[in-house]
Amino acid sequence: MDTTGNYQNFLHRLMKQIIEGREIPKVQVERMLSPILGIFVEEFLTKYFESTDFAGEIKLLAYEFPLKKEFNDQSTNLDFLLFNLSKNTLIFLEVKTDVSSDNRAQLENYIYFKECITSNSGTFLFTDLTKIAKKSSKGNKYQKVLSRIEEYKRELSHCFDVKVVYLVPAALAARIKENKAIDFVLSFRDLPETINSEYNEEWQIIQEYLQLLDVPEENYVDDNFVTENISFGEKIRIVPFFKASKLTGLAKIRQQIENYISNKPALVPNYVRLGAKGDGLNPNYQVYFTNGKVIPFRNSGKLYELTSAFKEVNLQPGIAWEKFGV
C-alpha cells in the first residue's frame, strides 16, 4: 500500500496546526517547532552557509542546551548548540516565532558566553555543565547532555570562537541585526528550499509553512476579502493576495491573461490562483480554464515552462475570473 500521499497530508495538517498556534494564547510555537527543526537543522544551516565565508559541515551537538548563568548555578537554555567542523567554530542558534520576542537580557548573556569561550575554549561548556549537574536534583539528565557532546570534546578544546545565529520572523530581523553580539540573522524566507537529505521532500513541505511565520499578524485580515468566519490557515495563505492587489495590481495580471487567450477561443478562464511563495509583491499565478486545462504563469505574464502545474501548497485559494482584477 502506498502511504506517501497520506504521510504528506499528515505533514501538511501538522504544520498548519503549529502555525495556527500563533493565534492562540499561551501556545509556544517555538517549542512545538523545536523537534521538527532539530531533524533538519544540520542540513539547512549547512546549505544556507555553503556560499558564504562560513561554509562547512555543521553538526548538531544538542538542543535545549543548558548554559550556566554568570552569577549562580542556574541555567538558561539555548535552542540549538551546533558545531561547524570545517571552521572549528561553535554555533548558538536561537529561534523566535513572535515579533515581540526581542529579549535584551538574553542577548547580553550571549556576549558573556562568547567571551568565556574566547578565553577558555569550548571546554567552558563542559566545566559549567558539570557545575550545574552537581547542584541540580536532575543531575542525571545533565549527565546525558554531557554525554552527547563528549564525542567532540577534543575539537572543542581547540575551539575559541562561537557564532550567534538567530532565526526570526522578517519583521524582527531588522531589530535583531542591530545587536553586535549576533553574527547572523535569518528570516524564515531565507531558509533553503531544498537540502541534501533523504528527507528533502518532507523539508520542502515544512519550509513552505515556515515562511508563513514571516507574515505580520496584523496582515491576516482584510475587510475587503476575508470574513470573520474564515479560518486562520486560510487567512495566512492569502496574505500575498492582499499585497498583490494593492501593490502589483490584479488588473495587470488579468490583462496578461487576456493577451494570452486573445487568439485562443477554446480557452475561457474559470478562476485564478496566485502563488503563495515569497513576499507576495510579485506573485506567479496559475489559470484554470473551463475546458479543464491548467496553465502556470510567471508574474511577467510569460509561461512558467519548468513545470506543468504548481504544487498545491504553493498556491493561494482560487479567485473567480469574473471577480479577478475588476
BAMITI-71589 format. One line per field, with one value per atom (N, C-alpha, C, O): x, y, z. Coordinates in pm, whole numbers, plus 50000, padded with zeros to 5 digits. Example, Ala and Ser with C-alpha at 12.3 -4.5 7.8 and 13.67 -1.06 7.14 Angstrom:
2
X: 51319	51230	51320	51424	51285	51367	51290	51341
Y: 49431	49550	49670	49668	49775	49894	50003	50114
Z: 50780	50780	50780	50846	50708	50714	50787	50804
END
This chain:
326
X: 50084	50000	50088	50179	50059	50136	50082	49969	50163	50120	50181	50163	50253	50322	50225	50249	50112	50014	49957	49943	49923	49869	49971	49936	50097	50201	50218	50230	50218	50234	50114	50130	49994	49876	49885	49848	49936	49955	50052	50029	50162	50262	50203	50232	50120	50053	49964	49965	49888	49797	49875	49836	49985	50067	50124	50114	50184	50245	50141	50165	50026	49919	49875	49853	49861	49818	49922	49887	50050	50155	50153	50160	50143	50141	50018	50025	49905	49784	49801	49727	49898	49921	49960	49949	50006	50043	49924	49940	49803	49683	49620	49517	49683	49624	49707	49828	49645	49721	49789	49734	49908	49986	50049	50130	50015	50078	50218	50234	50318	50457	50498	50541	50483	50510	50655	50685	50745	50887	50911	50988	50845	50862	50801	50853	50693	50630	50717	50721	50787	50871	51007	51069	51052	51188	51225	51329	51145	51185	51184	51260	51099	51095	51219	51284	51251	51371	51496	51592	51495	51611	51646	51763	51547	51571	51648	51727	51624	51677	51784	51842	51810	51892	52034	52088	52094	52228	52228	52315	52129	52125	52090	52151	51990	51951	52053	52069	52124	52230	52352	52412	52387	52499	52469	52557	52344	52307	52305	52350	52254	52246	52384	52404	52479	52612	52707	52820	52665	52760	52819	52927	52753	52805	52862	52880	52891	52944	53083	53131	53145	53276	53266	53368	53145	53126	53084	53028	53111	53072	53145	53261	53077	53138	53033	52913	53077	52984	52943	53028	52814	52762	52694	52613	52729	52674	52597	52638	52487	52408	52467	52478	52505	52556	52444	52439	52353	52242	52138	52170	52014	51911	51866	51880	51811	51778	51900	51892	52013	52139	52147	52128	52175	52181	52312	52420	52301	52416	52410	52311	52516	52518	52518	52593	52432	52428	52555	52620	52587	52715	52731	52839	52625	52641	52581	52581	52530	52480	52488	52537	52439	52446	52316	52291	52234	52114	52153	52264	52060	52093	51986	51871	52027	51934	51955	52068	51847	51858	51878	51811	51972	51998	51919	51921	51849	51765	51845	51809	51955	52037	52185	52227	52262	52408	52464	52444	52536	52590	52739	52794	52805	52949	52983	52947	53051	53099	53235	53335	53237	53359	53468	53586	53432	53531	53596	53714	53519	53569	53610	53661	53588	53617	53553	53617	53426	53353	53219	53145	53188	53057	52950	52980	52827	52713	52605	52561	52563	52446	52330	52330	52233	52116	51995	51955	51937	51817	51703	51720	51588	51472	51361	51323	51310	51197	51086	51114	50962	50849	50758	50669	50781	50698	50779	50892	50724	50798	50825	50906	50759	50782	50889	50917	50947	51046	51186	51280	51199	51328	51387	51375	51451	51498	51637	51737	51644	51773	51863	51984	51804	51885	51950	52065	51877	51932	52051	52152	52038	52147	52271	52384	52249	52363	52431	52553	52353	52411	52504	52610	52466	52548	52682	52782	52685	52812	52904	53023	52848	52925	52974	53092	52887	52925	53032	53123	53020	53121	53258	53359	53260	53385	53447	53569	53364	53413	53477	53581	53414	53468	53595	53689	53598	53718	53836	53950	53810	53916	53952	54068	53853	53875	53855	53874	53818	53787	53650	53583	53611	53482	53469	53359	53579	53572	53497	53456	53480	53398	53259	53201	53206	53073	53070	52974	53174	53182	53193	53124	53281	53304	53177	53143	53109	52988	52874	52800	52861	52752	52774	52677	52898	52929	52888	52837	52911	52873	52722	52673	52649	52503	52453	52364	52512	52469	52486	52402	52595	52623	52521	52491	52469	52376	52229	52140	52204	52066	52016	52091	51885	51823	51803	51769	51825	51813	51951	51964	52051	52187	52207	52291	52132	52147	52109	52166	52013	51973	52082	52106	52147	52257	52374	52446	52392	52498	52471	52564	52345	52312	52344	52388	52323	52359	52511	52559	52584	52730	52776	52870	52710	52750	52728	52797	52630	52602	52715	52744	52778	52885	53024	53124	53029	53157	53235	53358	53165	53229	53316	53414	53280	53351	53438	53478	53467	53543	53681	53726	53748	53881	53875	53954	53780	53765	53730	53781	53644	53600	53713	53714	53808	53921	54011	54091	53997	54074	53986	54028	53865	53769	53764	53735	53792	53790	53697	53711	53603	53513	53372	53351	53275	53135	53059	53082	52969	52884	52741	52688	52680	52541	52452	52468	52359	52269	52125	52085	52049	51907	51823	51849	51722	51622	51491	51434	51444	51333	51241	51280	51119	51032	51097	51175	51067	51129	51110	51200	50995	50968	51058	51078	51113	51202	51348	51433	51378	51517	51594	51709	51530	51599	51643	51753	51556	51591	51702	51792	51694	51793	51931	52031	51937	52064	52140	52261	52071	52136	52228	52316	52208	52288	52417	52414	52530	52660	52698	52794	52624	52653	52608	52648	52524	52469	52544	52564	52585	52667	52585	52620	52478	52394	52247	52208	52166	52021	51951	51969	51873	51798	51649	51603	51575	51429	51387	51469	51263	51219	51220	51233	51205	51211	51354	51374	51453	51592	51629	51731	51546	51577	51576	51488	51673	51681	51559	51503	51519	51403	51434	51345	51558	51598	51721	51798	51738	51855	51910	51840	52034	52096	52061	52137	51946	51896	51797	51732	51788	51688	51547	51449	51537	51407	51383	51314	51439	51426	51281	51239	51203	51063	50985	50902	51011	50945	50987	50905	51116	51165	51098	51067	51074	51012	50873	50835	50799	50666	50681	50610	50771	50792	50840	50793	50933	50988	50880	50882	50785	50676	50595	50561	50565	50486	50567	50513	50696	50779	50783	50792	50776	50776	50659	50666	50550	50432	50457	50384	50562	50596	50651	50660	50689	50736	50622	50644	50499	50383	50338	50302	50340	50295	50150	50065	50123	49989	49884	49768	49922	49822	49775	49676	49844	49804	49712	49673	49677	49599	49456	49397	49400	49260	49249	49315	49168	49142	48991	48931	48931	48785	48727	48609	48809	48759	48747	48687	48806	48807	48776	48709	48825	48813	48696	48680	48615	48504	48550	48658	48470	48508	48514	48581	48445	48438	48551	48561	48637	48743	48847	48876	48903	48998	49131	49165	49207	49339	49427	49498	49422	49504	49475	49567	49348	49312	49358	49397	49355	49399	49545	49581	49630	49773	49810	49912	49728	49759	49725	49778	49638	49600	49655	49615	49744	49806	49874	49857	49953	50013	49910	49941	49787	49683	49655	49637	49651	49625	49735	49708	49860	49972	49973	50000	49942	49943	49835	49857	49718	49607	49634	49587	49710	49735	49858	49859	49964	50091	50126	50190	50085	50116	49997	50013	49880	49760	49712	49777	49596	49538	49493	49483	49467	49425	49536	49509	49660	49773	49781	49803	49761	49765	49648	49664	49531	49416	49446	49410	49511	49544	49641	49629	49735	49830	49757	49786	49661	49585	49501	49495	49437	49354	49439	49394	49561	49652	49685	49693	49706	49743	49631	49655	49507	49394	49327	49228	49378	49311	49288	49186	49380	49363	49345	49376	49294	49271	49128	49107	49030	48889	48849	48750	48926	48890	48924	48876	49007	49049	48965	48980	48879	48794	48830	48806	48886	48926	48808	48699	48831	48731	48768	48686	48893	48942	49095	49159	49151	49296	49344	49277	49462	49523	49662	49745	49687	49817	49913	49871	50042	50144	50152	50126	50188	50196	50338	50360	50436	50575	50621	50558	50733	50790	50711	50636	50729	50665	50530	50465	50486	50353	50346	50239	50459	50456	50448	50386	50510	50511	50485	50574	50363	50336	50326	50275	50377	50343	50197	50138	50137	49997	49963	50039	49849	49804	49658	49574	49630	49495	49427	49484	49304	49223	49113	49036	49108	49015	48893	48898	48785	48660	48671	48591	48767	48785	48874	48908	48912	48993	49143	49221	49184	49327	49377	49307	49499	49562	49697	49780	49718	49843	49906	49842	50032	50103	50176	50230	50179	50244	50341	50324	50444	50529	50459	50365	50502	50440	50453	50372	50555	50576	50472	50460	50396	50298	50349	50273	50476	50532	50492	50469	50484	50450	50558	50677	50517	50613	50646	50576	50755	50783	50845	50855	50887	50961	50871	50920	50742	50652	50514	50476	50441	50307	50206	50104	50235	50145	50220	50313	50179	50243	50194	50086	50275	50233	50118	50110	50029	49912	49951	49888	50055	50095	50148	50154	50187	50245	50140	50176	50012	49907	49807	49777	49758	49653	49517	49508	49411	49277	49240	49292	49150	49111	49026	48947	49045	48963	48889	48950	48757	48676	48713	48740	48714	48757	48670	48720	48540	48450	48480	48441	48549	48583	48731	48774	48807	48952	48996	48977	49053	49112	49012	49046	48888	48787	48727	48640
Y: 49879	50000	50126	50138	50217	50341	50441	50490	50472	50563	50702	50786	50729	50856	50974	51073	50960	51068	51096	51212	50989	51007	51074	51160	51033	51091	51239	51319	51276	51417	51498	51611	51442	51512	51532	51637	51430	51442	51554	51632	51564	51667	51806	51900	51819	51946	51985	52099	51889	51917	51952	52042	51881	51909	52050	52124	52088	52219	52330	52436	52305	52406	52428	52542	52320	52333	52408	52488	52381	52451	52600	52683	52636	52776	52846	52962	52776	52834	52867	52950	52803	52828	52971	53014	53044	53185	53267	53372	53220	53297	53255	53309	53156	53102	53144	53121	53205	53246	53126	53017	53150	53052	52942	52865	52933	52832	52880	52991	52799	52832	52762	52647	52835	52779	52733	52632	52807	52770	52630	52553	52598	52466	52357	52246	52389	52291	52264	52152	52367	52353	52290	52232	52301	52261	52120	52103	52016	51881	51863	51782	51939	51929	51994	51936	52114	52182	52101	52100	52034	51955	51845	51807	51793	51688	51742	51670	51870	51926	52033	52081	52072	52191	52178	52276	52060	52042	52072	52143	52015	52027	52168	52220	52233	52363	52471	52566	52459	52556	52532	52626	52406	52375	52429	52487	52410	52458	52611	52670	52674	52820	52884	52983	52828	52889	52844	52893	52752	52694	52795	52771	52906	53007	53128	53234	53112	53221	53184	53072	53278	53253	53157	53108	53130	53040	52901	52824	52868	52738	52625	52640	52514	52399	52300	52329	52183	52081	52114	52128	52125	52165	52046	51976	52025	51913	51966	52063	51900	51933	51861	51738	51936	51876	51849	51743	51945	51928	52036	52144	52006	52110	52133	52045	52251	52293	52276	52220	52326	52309	52408	52528	52360	52450	52529	52471	52660	52747	52808	52871	52789	52835	52988	53054	53043	53188	53236	53161	53361	53415	53415	53385	53447	53471	53362	53376	53253	53143	53013	53011	52904	52775	52738	52622	52837	52816	52825	52865	52787	52786	52853	52867	52893	52941	52852	52822	52812	52713	52776	52872	52720	52758	52663	52542	52718	52633	52521	52404	52558	52457	52492	52604	52394	52406	52323	52201	52390	52322	52351	52436	52278	52294	52287	52191	52390	52390	52321	52378	52197	52117	52178	52172	52237	52294	52420	52445	52498	52624	52612	52706	52493	52471	52580	52639	52604	52713	52664	52595	52699	52668	52760	52870	52713	52792	52787	52679	52905	52917	52958	53068	52871	52903	52926	52839	53044	53081	53101	53168	53042	53051	53130	53101	53230	53309	53306	53315	53294	53297	53416	53442	53489	53604	53732	53742	53828	53951	54034	54126	54003	54077	54011	54060	53903	53828	53887	53819	54013	54081	54084	54184	53974	53955	54013	53948	54136	54205	54134	54124	54083	54015	53890	53858	53821	53701	53737	53666	53845	53888	53926	53899	53989	54024	53899	53897	53795	53669	53611	53556	53624	53567	53638	53577	53768	53839	53776	53756	53747	53685	53546	53514	53465	53329	53331	53249	53425	53436	53470	53415	53560	53599	53480	53461	53401	53285	53182	53126	53158	53061	53114	53038	53243	53304	53291	53272	53301	53296	53154	53126	53064	52932	52815	52700	52842	52739	52678	52712	52588	52524	52433	52390	52401	52320	52393	52333	52523	52604	52542	52545	52485	52425	52304	52285	52221	52103	52143	52088	52239	52283	52337	52300	52423	52485	52385	52389	52296	52199	52103	52060	52069	51983	52052	51986	52183	52259	52257	52240	52276	52275	52138	52128	52033	51895	51864	51797	51911	51883	51949	51897	52063	52138	52105	52145	52033	52007	51873	51777	51869	51743	51650	51533	51703	51624	51609	51616	51587	51577	51470	51486	51359	51250	51296	51249	51389	51440	51529	51528	51607	51690	51602	51638	51490	51398	51343	51319	51324	51276	51382	51350	51509	51617	51618	51635	51600	51595	51482	51499	51369	51254	51281	51226	51367	51399	51480	51464	51566	51649	51591	51646	51480	51417	51380	51389	51339	51298	51409	51381	51533	51646	51720	51835	51653	51720	51764	51874	51681	51717	51838	51931	51839	51952	52080	52188	52067	52184	52242	52362	52159	52210	52301	52377	52292	52378	52485	52555	52497	52593	52717	52709	52833	52959	53061	53182	53011	53102	53046	52925	53136	53097	53202	53322	53156	53245	53234	53124	53348	53351	53373	53471	53282	53286	53293	53216	53386	53398	53366	53416	53283	53255	53316	53268	53421	53502	53546	53541	53590	53649	53771	53841	53796	53906	54040	54125	54060	54187	54210	54325	54103	54114	54121	54167	54074	54061	54193	54197	54302	54431	54476	54528	54457	54497	54410	54459	54282	54188	54218	54207	54257	54283	54399	54410	54484	54599	54558	54634	54437	54392	54327	54231	54380	54335	54197	54136	54148	54014	53904	53789	53941	53842	53847	53954	53731	53724	53705	53760	53628	53603	53608	53553	53675	53681	53630	53685	53525	53468	53487	53469	53522	53516	53381	53312	53345	53213	53198	53087	53310	53303	53279	53246	53297	53273	53125	53086	53044	52902	52841	52872	52754	52696	52611	52544	52614	52536	52388	52305	52352	52212	52191	52284	52068	52033	51899	51823	51872	51745	51641	51618	51580	51486	51390	51423	51271	51176	51224	51173	51323	51379	51514	51600	51533	51661	51694	51809	51595	51621	51668	51759	51606	51649	51791	51872	51820	51954	52059	52168	52029	52126	52165	52282	52069	52099	52186	52286	52148	52222	52363	52458	52377	52509	52602	52722	52551	52633	52694	52812	52613	52662	52755	52852	52728	52814	52956	53052	52971	53105	53189	53312	53122	53195	53269	53361	53228	53297	53436	53518	53465	53598	53695	53815	53642	53727	53797	53729	53930	54002	53967	53959	53946	53905	54010	53975	54138	54242	54234	54298	54158	54144	54025	53998	53954	53833	53861	53776	53978	54005	54126	54228	54115	54227	54233	54140	54343	54353	54344	54314	54370	54364	54223	54200	54127	53992	53884	53786	53902	53797	53823	53934	53722	53734	53692	53634	53720	53683	53533	53485	53457	53313	53237	53115	53307	53238	53188	53255	53071	53011	53084	53152	53067	53129	53080	53158	52948	52893	52958	52986	52981	53045	53190	53240	53258	53397	53409	53491	53328	53343	53296	53337	53209	53163	53268	53264	53364	53461	53601	53697	53612	53742	53797	53914	53714	53769	53824	53914	53770	53823	53969	54051	54002	54140	54231	54338	54189	54270	54285	54393	54176	54182	54275	54353	54267	54350	54498	54583	54530	54670	54725	54840	54644	54695	54656	54733	54538	54493	54515	54562	54481	54503	54379	54330	54328	54212	54250	54164	54378	54421	54395	54357	54415	54389	54242	54207	54155	54012	53971	53887	54031	53999	54036	53962	54150	54192	54094	54065	54043	53944	53818	53763	53774	53654	53680	53596	53796	53829	53836	53796	53888	53892	53750	53723	53661	53523	53449	53374	53472	53397	53470	53421	53585	53667	53593	53616	53506	53430	53281	53196	53251	53111	53097	53093	53091	53091	52973	52981	52864	52748	52767	52693	52868	52890	53000	53118	52959	53053	53039	52933	53142	53130	53102	53158	53014	52983	53053	53124	53032	53102	53105	53035	53190	53212	53193	53234	53130	53115	53178	53143	53269	53332	53245	53163	53262	53188	53230	53345	53134	53161	53181	53203	53174	53186	53332	53416	53359	53494	53593	53554	53721	53824	53868	53954	53810	53840	53964	53999	54032	54157	54130	54207	54022	53988	53839	53764	53796	53652	53591	53653	53469	53388	53348	53372	53289	53253	53139	53106	53079	52964	52985	53020	52964	52986	52853	52764	52841	52721	52756	52849	52681	52711	52618	52510	52663	52587	52452	52362	52435	52306	52209	52102	52248	52162	52186	52129	52271	52297	52388	52480	52360	52439	52488	52409	52621	52679	52770	52864	52742	52829	52941	52919	53060	53177	53239	53227	53304	53389	53524	53555	53604	53733	53825	53915	53801	53882	53855	53932	53747	53708	53598	53545	53562	53453	53319	53308	53219	53085	53035	53059	52966	52904	52768	52670	52765	52649	52531	52422	52551	52445	52335	52228	52359	52259	52270	52377	52161	52163	52228	52280	52224	52286	52307	52234	52409	52437	52337	52279	52317	52235	52302	52425	52220	52271	52364	52467	52328	52407	52545	52635	52561	52687	52784	52886	52753	52834	52888	52824	53008	53069	53011	52943	53039	52998	53064	53170	52999	53048	53174	53194	53259	53380	53369	53356	53373	53357	53460	53576	53418	53505	53630	53738	53616	53730	53838	53954	53801	53898	53937	54028	53869	53885	54014	54029	54105	54225	54326	54410	54318	54412	54487	54572
Z: 50000	50000	50000	50081	49909	49900	50002	49989	50103	50208	50193	50282	50083	50065	50072	50140	49999	49997	50134	50174	50209	50343	50435	50515	50422	50507	50478	50571	50351	50316	50364	50411	50352	50403	50554	50606	50623	50768	50800	50892	50723	50746	50723	50797	50618	50593	50712	50757	50762	50873	51000	51075	51023	51140	51136	51234	51023	51013	51018	51077	50957	50962	51107	51148	51183	51322	51404	51491	51379	51453	51422	51513	51293	51255	51311	51351	51315	51371	51518	51573	51583	51725	51755	51870	51656	51677	51724	51787	51693	51725	51857	51898	51925	52046	52167	52169	52269	52389	52455	52459	52505	52581	52496	52547	52370	52284	52246	52195	52272	52242	52113	52113	52004	51872	51860	51795	51924	51917	51972	51915	52083	52144	52055	52048	51989	51900	51778	51727	51732	51614	51644	51555	51768	51804	51760	51695	51792	51749	51598	51545	51529	51383	51323	51236	51371	51322	51356	51279	51470	51511	51413	51401	51342	51243	51123	51062	51090	50966	50987	50889	51112	51136	51080	51029	51088	51032	50883	50832	50814	50668	50622	50528	50687	50633	50665	50588	50777	50805	50715	50665	50695	50605	50465	50401	50419	50286	50281	50183	50386	50388	50381	50311	50454	50462	50352	50346	50265	50170	50072	50019	50048	49955	50029	49970	50158	50240	50292	50271	50360	50421	50538	50588	50583	50698	50652	50730	50527	50472	50545	50584	50562	50627	50671	50668	50713	50761	50904	50992	50926	51056	51124	51063	51249	51327	51448	51512	51477	51595	51715	51714	51818	51941	52040	52102	52055	52149	52125	52077	52160	52159	52303	52387	52331	52467	52557	52666	52510	52582	52698	52678	52822	52938	52942	52939	52949	52965	53106	53143	53182	53320	53326	53255	53411	53429	53499	53571	53476	53522	53674	53723	53749	53892	53981	54103	53923	54004	53923	53811	53983	53916	53846	53815	53822	53741	53593	53559	53507	53365	53282	53323	53164	53062	52940	52903	52878	52771	52634	52597	52560	52422	52333	52354	52234	52148	52082	52092	52014	51947	51962	51935	52005	52009	51894	51888	51803	51686	51674	51744	51583	51566	51417	51349	51367	51229	51229	51271	51180	51183	51099	51136	50986	50893	50950	50926	51025	51080	51227	51286	51284	51426	51512	51599	51484	51549	51601	51531	51725	51782	51724	51678	51725	51679	51786	51827	51832	51918	51827	51773	51812	51729	51817	51894	51805	51879	51779	51677	51808	51718	51786	51899	51715	51763	51658	51538	51702	51609	51632	51552	51740	51775	51754	51802	51684	51654	51778	51774	51888	52013	52099	52209	52052	52131	52120	52080	52154	52147	52288	52359	52329	52464	52483	52451	52534	52550	52651	52630	52759	52861	52803	52835	52720	52655	52567	52566	52493	52405	52486	52445	52601	52686	52740	52756	52768	52813	52707	52740	52581	52474	52462	52425	52494	52495	52600	52576	52715	52824	52780	52800	52723	52682	52573	52573	52481	52375	52434	52391	52530	52594	52668	52665	52734	52807	52714	52746	52601	52506	52441	52418	52413	52355	52451	52407	52580	52680	52723	52754	52725	52785	52690	52729	52565	52465	52491	52588	52405	52417	52537	52569	52604	52726	52836	52935	52818	52909	52925	53033	52816	52820	52912	52987	52907	52992	53139	53226	53166	53304	53367	53480	53295	53351	53366	53464	53268	53274	53390	53453	53419	53533	53663	53754	53674	53793	53813	53924	53703	53711	53756	53841	53699	53730	53878	53938	53938	54080	54171	54278	54131	54216	54188	54263	54080	54038	54090	54103	54118	54158	54038	54054	53920	53797	53731	53609	53815	53767	53663	53574	53672	53573	53433	53334	53425	53293	53235	53114	53320	53272	53227	53133	53292	53251	53111	53034	53079	52944	52840	52729	52875	52783	52764	52652	52874	52865	52773	52695	52783	52701	52552	52466	52521	52380	52317	52198	52396	52339	52365	52319	52439	52472	52347	52345	52242	52116	52057	51989	52084	52025	52127	52105	52239	52346	52299	52333	52221	52172	52081	52096	51986	51894	51972	51941	52070	52145	52230	52259	52269	52347	52263	52317	52131	52040	51975	51883	52025	51969	52056	52175	51997	52071	52005	52025	51929	51857	51859	51854	51867	51862	51782	51797	51698	51621	51675	51693	51699	51744	51622	51549	51602	51486	51536	51623	51481	51515	51391	51282	51411	51308	51357	51455	51289	51341	51227	51110	51259	51156	51093	51158	50968	50893	50964	50961	51027	51094	51214	51255	51271	51387	51345	51421	51224	51180	51184	51227	51139	51135	51274	51290	51374	51510	51567	51634	51539	51590	51533	51604	51407	51342	51404	51386	51477	51540	51655	51694	51708	51821	51772	51695	51818	51771	51823	51775	51921	51975	51881	51895	51784	51691	51559	51502	51512	51391	51264	51160	51273	51156	51197	51299	51115	51138	51012	50904	51028	50917	50943	51056	50840	50850	50791	50731	50809	50765	50613	50561	50542	50396	50346	50230	50435	50398	50399	50344	50462	50469	50330	50250	50300	50165	50132	50219	50006	49963	49961	49984	49933	49928	50015	50039	50061	50142	50094	50027	50128	50091	50198	50291	50182	50282	50217	50118	50273	50226	50258	50203	50345	50382	50315	50370	50198	50128	50095	50109	50052	50018	50141	50132	50254	50377	50414	50456	50398	50429	50341	50389	50214	50124	50174	50166	50226	50282	50406	50422	50494	50618	50590	50652	50497	50464	50412	50443	50335	50283	50398	50395	50499	50611	50701	50755	50716	50799	50744	50821	50612	50553	50600	50602	50638	50683	50814	50849	50887	51010	50984	51075	50859	50823	50797	50784	50789	50761	50889	50985	50893	51014	51047	50959	51174	51216	51182	51158	51180	51150	51006	50970	50921	50782	50758	50644	50865	50845	50796	50729	50829	50796	50704	50727	50604	50515	50493	50439	50536	50533	50393	50377	50292	50155	50102	49997	50174	50118	50222	50191	50344	50444	50537	50587	50559	50652	50791	50806	50892	51028	51047	51139	50962	50980	50911	50926	50837	50766	50866	50965	50840	50934	50932	50835	51040	51048	50933	50870	50907	50800	50666	50589	50636	50510	50506	50400	50621	50627	50588	50502	50650	50624	50484	50430	50426	50291	50186	50074	50220	50117	50145	50080	50241	50266	50140	50109	50065	49943	49845	49767	49848	49761	49793	49703	49922	49962	49910	49854	49929	49886	49734	49682	49665	49519	49468	49375	49530	49483	49505	49429	49613	49645	49574	49531	49562	49517	49374	49302	49333	49197	49104	48991	49153	49074	49003	48911	49046	48978	48837	48750	48816	48682	48581	48467	48623	48534	48498	48382	48597	48572	48482	48394	48504	48419	48274	48183	48254	48118	48054	47934	48132	48079	48032	47926	48112	48077	47952	47863	47946	47829	47703	47596	47715	47599	47552	47432	47648	47614	47542	47448	47587	47530	47415	47361	47376	47274	47143	47078	47104	46979	47007	46923	47128	47166	47217	47338	47129	47169	47257	47330	47252	47334	47481	47567	47509	47647	47711	47679	47802	47877	48025	48083	48088	48229	48320	48304	48417	48518	48650	48709	48694	48812	48809	48732	48896	48901	49044	49139	49059	49191	49190	49106	49282	49293	49371	49453	49344	49417	49562	49595	49649	49793	49841	49960	49752	49793	49787	49724	49855	49851	49936	50025	49907	49988	49934	49994	49823	49771	49684	49635	49665	49588	49438	49364	49393	49250	49233	49195	49262	49262	49122	49029	49109	48993	49009	49115	48907	48920	48827	48735	48850	48772	48731	48814	48604	48550	48522	48460	48569	48548	48447	48468	48340	48231	48236	48295	48173	48178	48108	48137	48018	47949	48027	47978	48151	48235	48226	48302	48132	48117	48229	48272	48276	48382	48332	48288	48338	48286	48391	48436	48430	48524	48450	48342	48510	48451	48551	48672	48498	48581	48598	48524	48694	48717	48596	48578	48515	48395	48288	48192	48302	48202	48110	48029	48123	48042	48103	48223	48017	48065	48160	48137	48264	48356	48297	48320	48222	48138	48211	48154	48338	48406	48461	48496	48470	48527	48463	48415	48464	48405	48500	48456	48628	48726	48856	48888	48931	49059	49165	49152	49268	49380	49453	49462	49506	49577	49692	49712	49766	49883	49844	49927	49717	49671	49616	49559	49633	49572	49676	49776	49646	49727	49685	49583	49764	49723	49588	49553	49516	49384	49390	49482	49289	49273	49141	49035	49148	49028	48921	48953	48796	48686	48676	48646	48700	48687	48791	48774	48899	49004	48999	49069	48917	48920	48850	48729	48926	48868	48814	48731	48862	48814	48933	48915
END
